[in-house]
Amino acid sequence: MLTFRLPNVLNEVVRAHRDQFIRQTKPKNGVGVFVFPCRKLVFNYCERSGSSKSMMEYLQKSAIDFAKENPQIEVVVQPRPSRHPIIRAFYTNGYQKTKCVRKCSVDEIPEVVKSLRDHSGHKLRRWNKYVISDTPSVRGIYSPFHVNEVHSISDLKPKN
Amino acid sequence: MFTSRSIQYAGSLAAPISRRVGYLGGLRLMATESHAPIKSRSKAAAAGPTTYSALIARLDLKFEDPKTMEQVCTHKSYEQGRLACNDRMQWVGKRVLNLFVGEHLAAKYPNLSVEMLQDLQHAYFGLSSLAEVGRHFGMQPALRWESVVKEAPEVGLTKVLGKSVQALVGAVYQEQGALAAKDFVHKHILGTRALDVESIMQIKNPKLMLVALTKEKGLPRPVARILKETGRFTSSPVFVIGVFCGAKMIGMGFGSSLKMGEYRASKDALIKHYAKEIKDFNFPTIGEGEEADVTFFPPKYQDSAARA
């Protein structure tokens, strides 16, 4: 005698075309581990011009130490004749930043280098919210000023 | 008439920098004579001798030789495969990566079916997602490859970049062992992304599926009840429907009609079941290494358990 069994509905899994799920999920820098955003710094100078004088002094004095302290950044020194000295920074997200240091003294150049190194690589933008979250709360961020029971210090019991 | 070479600098700058060619620490100095004029940005962004050591330092790897990294970033299409390429590393690395990702997903989502796990893995750890990871590392300018199509040099970049990341995992595995590879995968690839399981699931008939699921688990038949409603006879009603198994609510959904709310509530119940996450778990690979005294307790394979 033949028995009739209904097909298991739970096995009817709909598989969409695999390419539909190509997700460009970007890794969140800092969540698991931090990848330094600045990947390359290029120092361009001119040997003859006077505007490159402080740049050349910096390169001779502190550039090597800087490169040793930051092994994760590729430091490149290239002569660029008949041009003002510039520092060009390349970031992992494809962003580039260039800073001309023609007017900088020898003490100011390390600060410029530091600011380029510490830049995140994202364009400057205005954040209109003070909390940015993947899981935004429906009722808003907690505020201690908007609760019914306000905590006061006299509530603390003395240690006896 | 002074030429550029005869200019003397006073003080500490005795000789022009252009005369000194070589590597000093992390710097690469290029001679003015042999250097081609700087044409465009892409020239400045090309790979150099210190790119690979910088990449190693950025990822906190412990390769002794930057040549390993160079090999990781070299695809077989570069110079027709005459140089050391990442072929074999990629083959091994793909399997190593899939092992660690697979055991993580299988332990984390006990209720997902095999097809959904496969889709999840493909979406978040397939070649195009790994290409994003590679871009984040800064591997794209370090790649050495050639496109098949000469006129469009970017065609195939995603695939090559994804394969390079797999090759990187393989290189870590072969140079430093399984534990280091596992650590690398967990830190850089698994740990940095939040997985959205809901987007993977395509549920065609949620009410029918929910009835079958509750029957299989031995729960009472699901019943939909209105939790809240507003504007029933207006042009924009809102119903909040809950699906109950006995007295317990298993799913909740809203809609502009009762049917829609019930559909969404059933879908919500199914998603809550399938996308259930386990927070604390041990991997089968935990028994190796220093933590050898920790025993692994395998989870029940709830999805593939015998049907009642």
Interface residues (C-beta under 8 A of the other chain):
Chain A: N8 V9 L10 E12 V13 V14 R15 A16 R18 F21 I22 R23 Q24 T25 K26 P27 K28 N29 V31 G32 V33 V35 F36 R39 K40 V42 N44 Y45 E47 R48 M56 E57 L59 Q60 A63 I64 A67 K68 N70 P71 Q72 I73 E74 V75 V76 V77 Q78 P79 R80 P81 R88 F90 T92 N93 G94 Q96 D134
Chain B: S4 I7 S12 L13 P16 I17 S18 L24 G25 G26 L27 R28 L29 M30 T32 H35 I38 R41 A44 A45 G48 T50 T51 S53 A54 A57 R58 L59 D60 S113 E115 M116 D119 H122 A123 Y124 G126 S128 S129 E132 V133 R135 H136 F137 G138 P141 H186 K187 H188 I189 L190 G191 T192 R193 A194 S199 I200 Q202 I203 K204 N205 L208 M209 A212 L213 E216 R307
